[in-house]
Amino acid sequence: MSRHDDTIAADAVEVFNQEFLTIRAKLLEVAAALDRIGRGAGTVEDDPRMANIQRAIGVLAAEQPERAEQIQLIFSREYDDQWQEKLLPAK
């Protein structure tokens, strides 16, 4: 392992140490929200938003780069050339 690799590893450990409790809290918050949904009457099984949440959880579980970007894209709308005409009132 080169000196450069040691620096990267140390930085990752430092970032992890700083972020661990925040990550843990956010994961618990998501799990609790999903538990509340699961205990509710009815189902959201066919709701596309739940499908997006499940896809995002899959992205988190995979060890791949740019997870934040991939999750953002899951929840983003596709670009629409006519967005101004649809959202802004006619003058």
C-alpha positions as CSV (number, residue, x, y, z in Angstrom):
1,M,0.0,0.0,0.0
2,S,1.4,3.4,-1.0
3,R,1.5,6.5,1.2
4,H,-1.3,7.9,-0.9
5,D,-3.5,4.9,-0.2
6,D,-2.9,5.3,3.5
7,T,-4.1,9.0,3.3
8,I,-7.2,7.9,1.4
9,A,-8.0,5.2,4.0
10,A,-7.4,7.6,6.9
11,D,-9.7,10.2,5.3
12,A,-12.4,7.6,4.8
13,V,-12.1,6.5,8.4
14,E,-12.3,10.1,9.6
15,V,-15.3,10.9,7.5
16,F,-17.0,7.6,8.6
17,N,-16.3,8.5,12.2
18,Q,-17.9,11.9,11.7
19,E,-20.9,10.7,9.8
20,F,-21.7,7.4,11.5
21,L,-24.3,8.6,14.0
22,T,-26.0,10.8,11.4
23,I,-26.2,7.9,9.0
24,R,-27.5,5.6,11.7
25,A,-30.2,8.1,12.7
26,K,-31.4,8.6,9.2
27,L,-31.5,4.8,8.5
28,L,-33.6,4.3,11.7
29,E,-35.9,7.2,10.6
30,V,-36.5,5.6,7.2
31,A,-37.0,2.1,8.8
32,A,-39.5,3.6,11.3
33,A,-41.4,5.4,8.5
34,L,-41.6,2.2,6.5
35,D,-42.8,0.3,9.6
36,R,-45.6,2.9,10.1
37,I,-46.6,2.5,6.5
38,G,-46.6,-1.3,6.8
39,R,-48.8,-1.2,9.9
40,G,-51.3,1.1,8.3
41,A,-54.6,-0.1,6.8
42,G,-54.5,-0.8,3.0
43,T,-51.4,-1.1,0.9
44,V,-49.0,1.1,-1.1
45,E,-47.6,-1.9,-3.0
46,D,-48.7,-0.5,-6.4
47,D,-47.7,3.1,-5.6
48,P,-44.9,4.2,-7.9
49,R,-43.4,6.3,-5.1
50,M,-42.9,3.1,-3.0
51,A,-41.3,1.5,-6.0
52,N,-38.9,4.4,-6.2
53,I,-38.1,4.1,-2.5
54,Q,-37.3,0.4,-2.9
55,R,-35.1,1.2,-5.9
56,A,-33.3,3.9,-3.9
57,I,-32.7,1.4,-1.0
58,G,-31.2,-1.0,-3.6
59,V,-28.8,1.7,-4.7
60,L,-27.8,2.4,-1.1
61,A,-27.1,-1.3,-0.6
62,A,-24.9,-1.6,-3.7
63,E,-21.3,-0.7,-3.4
64,Q,-21.0,1.6,-6.4
65,P,-19.9,5.2,-6.9
66,E,-22.3,8.2,-7.2
67,R,-25.1,6.7,-5.1
68,A,-26.5,10.2,-4.3
69,E,-26.7,11.1,-8.0
70,Q,-28.4,7.8,-8.8
71,I,-31.0,8.3,-6.1
72,Q,-31.6,11.8,-7.2
73,L,-32.3,10.6,-10.7
74,I,-34.7,8.0,-9.4
75,F,-36.8,10.8,-7.8
76,S,-36.4,13.3,-10.6
77,R,-38.8,14.0,-13.5
78,E,-37.6,13.5,-17.0
79,Y,-36.8,16.8,-18.8
80,D,-39.7,18.3,-20.6
81,D,-39.0,20.8,-23.4
82,Q,-42.5,22.3,-22.7
83,W,-42.1,22.8,-19.0
84,Q,-42.4,26.6,-19.1
85,E,-45.7,26.4,-21.1
86,K,-47.1,23.9,-18.6
87,L,-46.0,25.6,-15.4
88,L,-46.1,29.3,-16.2
89,P,-49.4,31.2,-16.8
90,A,-49.9,32.6,-20.3
91,K,-49.5,36.3,-20.6
